[in-house]
């Protein structure tokens, strides 16, 4: 085989190898995200001028191997949040508590929302990605009118700026509730309701909240009672769809006690694997044809 053929064959195989690695990385992302958790999912602070608030954030490594985790703050409150450290190394199945300081300004900030997040790397070498989970921080009385720039889950549709603030399971004297926080950053109230498909360690079920008015520049908690097997469970995976103004937002979480973990959108693993196999097979065919054409050409 002449040098040109060898170089071309090597390049084809390198490209296909990178594509295969990337596809396998996409498969591993949901697993990595589930291995990392943060609690509580939401924290609301009373605004007091120039006050310092201490928040205890629980970071959990649910994986069977050690994890190097980076901590960060973002959103409108990021400049007021002080992290005691920006990196952690957790042992398998280890949980640690991080004392986060929030130093409030003299006046209520325009954007009273922020996020404290934990992230871990997925993959290695030149191809990699990051899986992250976040806790939402808000100031009581803050409006989400500028939250679209905070990096939170905000969408603008039909003039309504809507954000899912937090999802949790609440225990009340009357039973358990699925609570879904919704913020409306638009200048008009909107009607909204949510549906959730829930898988638990006790069984499965579907719940729906009542239709509620989320006020302009305000927030509302949509609640749905958990009955039957869902009422006695203690671990949940909820696929939630919020419907509003003719549109919707989807979000998936895992809930265990006070710990809420974001679940990335599902990736069809079978299709990815089939695609990887097809790419590798196609590469072999291309190399084979290249060899035949080149061998005839240089005879």
Protein Blocks (a to p, Z undefined) as FASTA:
>chain_A
ZZklmmmmmmmmmmmmmmmmmmmmmmmmmmmmmmpccddfbdcddddehiacdddddddd
fbfbdcddddddedjklmmpccfbfbdcddehiacdddddddddfbdcfblcdcdddddd
edehjbdcddddddddddehiacklmmmnopacddeehiacddfbdcddddfkbccdddd
dddfbfbdcddddddddddfkbccddddddddddehiacddddddehjllmgcbdcdddd
ddeehiacddddddehjbccdddddddfklmmmmmmmmmmmmmmmmmmmmmmmmmmmZZ
